[in-house]
Amino acid sequence: MTYSNQPKTRRTFTPEFKAQLVALYHNGKRKCDIIREYEISGSLLDKWIKQTETTGSFKEKDNRSAEEQELLNLRKRIKQLEMENDIFKASSADTRTKVTVIQNNIHKYSVSAMCKVLKIPRSTYYYEAKEKTNDTTLETTIIKIFKDSRSTYGTRKIKVELSKLGYQISRRRIGRIMKANGLVSRYTIAQFKPHVDRCNESKTANLVKRNFKHQEQLNVVVSDLTYVRVGMSWHYICILIDLFNREIIGYSSGRNKDASLVSKAFASVKANLNNIQIFHTDRGNEFKNQAIDDTLKAFHIKRSLSMKGCPYDNAVAEATFKVVKTEFVYNERFESLEELQYKLADYVNWFNNHRIHSALGYLTPYQYKMNHLKNIV
């Protein structure tokens, strides 16, 4: 059995429809048949029949008794007195205060009645309330965008997301709202210090030559590894990035920084590895071994290595890992390898399908790929 999460819509019936069902009953159709065929309750049909036979009207006000009408009028009067008592002190306040009083009591009294007591035109109230609501809505929207970005977006990316929703807001105003709500991106000014690591002496050339832009899909895949604290020991993450749209197409995590970790990342790629033209990395030993060479040879993938001690030759992978560390590694605690694997899969899904990238014109990798496919077609 399946259950729908969609809320049920309340049915409404016109007077003509009600009259027709009552006419069917009077013409001999059984109540049970009417109820079943038109999917209404028996009590509702009885009510319509009674209204037809007494007042001839289906309006509630036409079917009240004198006692019910008197009780209703009494309740209205009591409500009026309560309202006047609640908001009378604000009758001499400024317009902004009166608008706030009305908004705070709108769940109890009608707007027109409160405007009358406070001596403020309804048009003035609605204008002022709209301005205040817009400010509140904008603030709420900015907070949601920031939280959905896992506390990583700054004013520039939030401005882009707001424009998608129809807001034309300056970065300065966004900054003020973020500051007022204590929203601070995890990012600081990016600083990169080149350093010389131990590296192999391979003669493999740098085929990419820092040509990171305008690459075709799967033409160049870059990779790198980083360490992650899991419990009381260090584990490692390997990711494969397609320069075409900065998408993480493969990833793995494990206890050792070795060729097996890289092989597992290749195994996770949901594409034909024969389509990859070039595999580019730095000169770490985990990338230069027989197992990786066999993989690249089997799928006819060309090898490309950065120059010794020059991280700029693998800048996209380095920058992506800066993002991964800031948004994922530094913000999580991992008690086991299984937990790391689960959370990494969730992050990669968010990174590819929901996180906008400035290098892609503030599109997600998925959106960028879809746009490219549309242009081809």
N, C-alpha and C positions, 0 to 999 in steps of 0.2 A: 504494500500500500504506500502510495506517495502522498506527501502533504505539501501544499503550496505555502510559501512564506509571504505571498502577496496579501496585503490587507484587504479584507472584504469591503467593497464599495456599498454604501448605503443606497438602497433602491428608493426611488421616488415614484409616486403615482399621480397622474393627472386626475382632475375631477371627472373627466369623461371616461377614463378607464374604470374608476371606481363605480360610476353609474352603470357601466356596461356589465360589470360583474354582478352587481345587485340585480340588474334586469335579468341576467341569466338565472339567478336563484329564483326570482319571482316567476320566471317562465318554466320552472320545473326542474332545472338542473340541480343535481344533488350538491350539497356543500362540499362533501369529500372529493368529488370530481373537480370542482372549481379550485379547491385548495391544491390538489395534486397537479393539475394541468398548468396553473398559473404561478405555482410555487410561492404561495402566500400562507400566512398563518391563519388558523381558524378564528382566533380572537380578532384579527384585523378585519376579516370578512364580516363577523358579527357586528363589529363596531360600525362598519359602513352601512350595513342593513338597518341598524338602529337609527343612525343619523338620517338616513333617507326617510324613515317612517316618522320621525319626530319633527326635525326642523327642515328637512329637505336640502340641507347644506352640509358640505364636508369640512367647512372651516371650523377650527377649534373655538374661535370666539363666538360663533353662532350657536354652539352647542353647550355653552356654559349655563348653569342655573344661576338664579339671582344671588344665591348665597355664595357660589363660587366666584362670581364677578365682584361681589362686595369684598370678599377675602383677598382677591387679586389686587383691587384698588388699595386696600389697607396695607398690603405688603409693599406696594409701590411707594406709598407715603412714608412708611417706616424707612425704606431704603433711601428716600430723598433726604430725610432728616439725618440719617447716619452719614450720608455723604457730606451734607452741609457742615456737620459737626467735625468730620475728618479733615476737610480741606479749607475750612473757613479762615484759618490762620494764614493761609497762603494767598488770600484774596488781595492783599496789598503788596505782594512781592513783585519782583521783576518778571518779565516774560519767560526767561529761561527757567526760573524756579517754578513758575506755574506749569510749564510744559513737563518738567520733571515730576511734579505732583500728580499730574494727570496720568503720566505713564506708569507711575507707581501704584495707581489705583484703578487702572483700566480693567483689571480683572474683576473689580467689584461694582463699578458704576459705568454708565454710558458716557461717551466722550461729549456728546452734546449737552448733557446735564451738567457735567463738571465745568465745561466752558462757560455755561450760563452763570453758575455760581461764582466762578473766578473772574468773570467779565473779560473773557478773551475770545476773539473771533475763532471759530473752528478752523478757518483757512490758515490763520496764523499758527495755530497749534499744529496742524498737519505739515506745514512747511518746516517749522522748527524741528518737529519730531523726525521728519524725513532726513534732515541734515544730521541729526544726532545718530539716527539708525545707520546711516551710511558710514559714519565714522566708526561706529561699533562693529559693523559688518566687515569693514576693511581691516580693522585690527584683528578680528577673529580669523579672517581669511589669511592674513600674514602669519599669524601664530600657527595655523594649520599647515601652511606650506612649509614653514620652517621645521615643524615637527615631522612632517612627512618626508623631509629631506634628511632625516636622522641628524638634525641639528648641524647641517653642513653648509646650507645655502647662505650666501651673503646678500647684500642689497641688489647686486647686479642680476643674479639668477632669480631672486624673488620678484624683481621687476618684470622679468620675462614671463614668469608664471602668472603674474597678475594681469599682464596684457592679454594672455590667452583667455582670461575670464572677463575681459572687457574693461579692466581698470587702466587708466592712464595716470600713473602715480610716479612722482619723482623719486629717485634713490635717496634724496635727502629726507623726504617725508617718511619713506620706509625705514630709514635709519633711526629717525626719532621714535617711531613706533616700536622698533626692535629694542632700542635702548630703554624705553619706558617699561617694557615687559621683560627686560633682562635676557634678551635673545642674543647670544654671542656665538658666532660660528666657531667650530673647532679649529678652523684654519688660522694660521698666522702668516706673516710674509714668508713666502717660500724662499728658502736659502739652500743652495746646492754647493757643496764643497768637493771638488774633484779630489780623488785619492787614488793611490796606486796600490792595487791588490796583487797578491801572487797570482800569476796567470801562466797558462801554458805557452809554449813557443810555436803554436801552430802557424803555418803559413797561409791558412785560409783567409781569403780577402774579405773586405767589407763591401758586399754587393749593394747594400742599401744606401750607404754614403749620406746618411741623415736626410734622405728623401722620404719624409714621413707623411707627406700630404699627397692627395690625389692618387692614391693607390687603388687598384681594382680589388674587388672582393676576393679574399684569400690569396692575393698575390704575395703579400709579405705578412708573416706571423712572427711576432716578437715575444720573448719570454724572459722571466726572471723569477727568483725565489726570495722569500723572506722568512724570518723566524717568528714564532708565536709561542707565548707562554701557555702551557697546558698543565694545570696542576702545579707540580713542583719541578717540571722539566721543560725543555725546549722542543718544540715541534716545528714543522716547516710547511709553507704553502708555495705551490707553483701555479702560475697562471699563464695562459697563452692568449695573446691579444692580436686581433686582426686590425692592421693599420687602416683598412678601408673605412671602418666605422667605430674603431676603438672598442669593439665588443669583446668581452671575455668569452672566447669560444671553447676553452678547455681549462680545467683546474683540478688540483688534487691537493691533499694534505697528508702528512705522515710524520713518523718519528725521526726519519733520517733524510739528510740532504744529499740525495744520490740520484743516479740515473733512473732508478725505479720510480721515484716521485715524478720525474719528467715523463716517463712512459705512461704512467697512470693519467697524467694530464692529457696526453695525446689520445688515450683511450676514451676520454670523456667527450671528445669533440663530436658533435652531432652533424657531421658532414663527411664527405668522401675525402680522405687525406690526400688522394691523388690530385685534388684541386689546389692544394697549397703549393706555391711555386718556390718560395724562399723562407727559410727558418733562420731568424737572426737573434743572437744573444750576445752577452758578454763572454769573456774567456774563462768562466768558472769551470772547474773540473767536472762538475755534475753534468755539464753540457758536452764535454769532450770525452767521449768514451765509446767503446765498441757497440754497446746496446743502442745508443742514440744514433750512431752512424748506420747501424743496420736498419733502423726504422726509417731514416731519411732515404736510404738507398732503395728500400722496398717500395716506397711511394714516390720515388723520383723527385725528392725535395732537395733543392740546392741549399748548401750551408753558407751562412754569412756570420762573421764575427766582428765585434767592435775592435778598434785598435787597443793595444795594451794600455791599461790605466786611464782610459778615456770614457767616462760614463755618458758623455754627451752623444756618443754613437748609438747608444741604446736609450735615448732620452724618453721615449714614449713609455717603455716598460718601467723605467725609473719613476717617471711622473705618476704612472698608474699605481705603482706600489706605494707612493707617497699618499695617494688618495685612499687606497685600501687600508693602510696603516691608520690614517687619521679617522676614517669613517667606520672602520670595522675592528681592526686589531686592538687599538687603544681604548675602544669603547666597550669591549666585551670581556667577560671572564669565562674561561673554558676549563671544565673539570675533567674532561676526558676527550680522547680523539674523536669519539662518536659525536659528542656535542659540537666540537670544532667543525666536523664535516657537515653536520646538519645546518649550523648557522652560516657556514661559508656558502652552501648551496642557496640559502635564502638571500644572502647579500648579493651574490652574483646575479640572481634573478632580478633583484631591485636595480642593480647597477646597469644591467642591459635593457630593462624594459621600463624603468621609471625615472632614473636619474638623468637629467639633462646635462649636456656637455658643451662647454663654450666652444671647443674646437669643432663641433658639429653644427654650429649655428644655433645652439641652445635646443637641440633635439636630443632625444634618447637614441642610443645605437639602433634600437629596433625601428624607430620612426625614420631615421636616416636611411636604413636599408630599404624600408618599404617605399620611401620616396624615390630612391634610386631605381627600384624595380618598376615603378609606375612610369618613370621617364624612358626606360628601355622599351616598355610595351608601347 
